[in-house]
Amino acid sequence: MKQNFLFLGFAIPDEEMKEVLSIDKLPAIQTHKFNWNLIKGVEIYDTFNFTYISARPISDYPFFPQKKIKSKEWKVDIFDKKIEILEICFHNSSIFKIVTRFFSGLYYSIKKYHKEKNKSGVIVYSVHVPFMIIGYFISKIYKVDYIVIWTDPPAVQNGRESFMKKKLRGVERFFSRHLMKRVSKVIALTKYLAEDFAPNKPYLVIEGIIDEKDINLNTKDEQNGELNVIKVVYTGSIEKRYGIKNIVEGFQFIKDDNIILEIYGHGDYEEELEKVCTINNNIRYKGFIPNKDILKIQREADFLINARSAEDEYVKYSFPSKTLEYMLSGTPLITTMLPGIPDEYKDYIILLENNDPQNISETLHRVKRLNKQERINIGMNALEFAKSKNYVKQGRKIINFLS
């Protein structure tokens, strides 16, 4: 009889997530992708059984316009079989979101997992306090392993939270650190997450998981629409803390008309960025567009760019999700190296020594002199490397680790 693991995460069907993305002002695209690539990675081997309990990955009200989220049961086709996912109900408002996710998640976890045979462990995705507490309780109730998947350090703040939620971050950090030391095994984005928060516990580093179906290079030979113009593209969260403001300021040093920056996404820099675009024709803000369109835009660009500072707080616990996404496009990636990015990546990127605007400008002046074939070679080498992080290979590592 196969071992059965309870999996607490944020997976809902793709079609349902499309509706979420259409109304969520700050969509959790990478959370959705990572959860599903993780599920594909473990389900393809059919080694274990998994009981899936999920919360809808949405922003707090009013960024997501609904307060009451109902429970739903989903059946999803995957590898010629169906998996069942029970989506929990909760109240999507500030502190009530945390409390209701805990009670709802605990109720449905016990209801579903209690009847399963050969219970072996509970797997909790992310440092999400309601799920962390549930995972700890389940591990004690059924005497099974408490396994976690960490993509961020505990209690990461953002500028969109309510006053009450910000004040409670200290409490959350205390409980998170307490629970993080009581896990059995850790799967983490960087080694520092595991070593610093769960010392002496077995861990596996999985910095990302990709799906090769996203690779389609049919558009690589198309013109970007403007002859003799080098197009640099940034896609994702346009939060100042992620370095987008530095990229824009770097472009403002460039006086050439034959290089442009296109930006796609949502974040706290939007209003300021729109003003910059009115006075600088080389910088163009395109807003948020669907992921399928983003993939095409990435492939048609001449360069992709990401420039988070390696000096920022907590970056050693971070592996930017867009790194592998960018590399999959076959387009050369210009990026800084954070402490949490393995050294092997240096061979497949165009390195920014730091995210100082002047340095970004100088790097852009240098790389725009690369000819088309040189750009293609850099992008293709990165693509081949990114394939080694697909869900088949990463899934095998996870299965072996769980065993």
Helices and strands as residue ranges (DSSP letters): E 4-9, H 14-23, H 29-43, E 49-54, E 68-69, E 72-78, E 81-87, E 90-91, H 94-113, E 119-125, H 129-141, E 145-150, H 163-167, H 169-180, E 185-188, H 191-197, E 203-205, G 212-214, G 217-219, E 230-235, G 240-242, H 244-252, E 259-264, H 270-279, E 283-285, H 291-300, E 303-306, G 315-317, H 322-328, E 333-336, G 343-348, E 350-352, H 357-367, H 372-387, H 391-402
